[in-house]
Amino acid sequence: MKSFILGILMTVGTLPTMAGNYPYLTFELTDGTKVSVSVSSLTLTVNGTTLKAGSQTFTISNLSKMYFSSTDETSGVTAIDELTADDFEGKEIYDLNGHKLDSDAQLPRGVYIVKSKNKTCKIVVK
């Protein structure tokens, strides 16, 4: 953890030098999701176990890597839709450990993967 924070601080020191060639700083999370933030007027702040990069906030333990990129590589959820119980009919539901769950059971709070014949999406149950 300390080495990661030290790495971030060193990156902040080199940010103006390296960012001149790249318009985005991309963060890859441990689940494979990527979030790109513009480097123009970018500020990085570490507070305890969180890293704030512009308007994005990350838990440091969820970060896999960060790097400069020439394109916006943001992936993952691109839109938020409200789902009803009928939307889950005939679909498979998995937790983030890959365990298949009973689609008839009420899901506790958490993040899940819903897989249908034509689409796979990530949902958050609040």
Long-range contacts (C-beta under 8 A, 24 or more apart in sequence): 1-60, 1-61, 4-60, 4-63, 5-46, 5-60, 8-44, 8-46, 8-51, 9-46, 11-44, 11-66, 12-44, 15-39, 15-42, 15-44, 18-68, 19-68, 21-68, 22-68, 22-69, 22-70, 23-70, 24-68, 24-69, 24-70, 24-71, 24-72, 24-73, 25-53, 25-66, 25-67, 25-68, 25-69, 26-66, 26-67, 26-68, 26-69, 26-73, 27-53, 27-56, 27-58, 27-63, 27-65, 27-66, 28-63, 28-64, 28-65, 28-66, 28-67, 29-58, 29-62, 29-63, 29-64, 30-61, 30-62, 30-63, 30-64, 31-62, 31-96, 32-64, 32-75, 33-75, 33-76, 34-73, 34-74, 34-75, 34-76, 35-74, 35-76, 36-69, 36-71, 36-72, 36-73, 36-74, 39-68, 76-122, 77-121, 77-122, 83-123, 88-114, 90-116, 90-117, 91-115, 91-116, 92-116
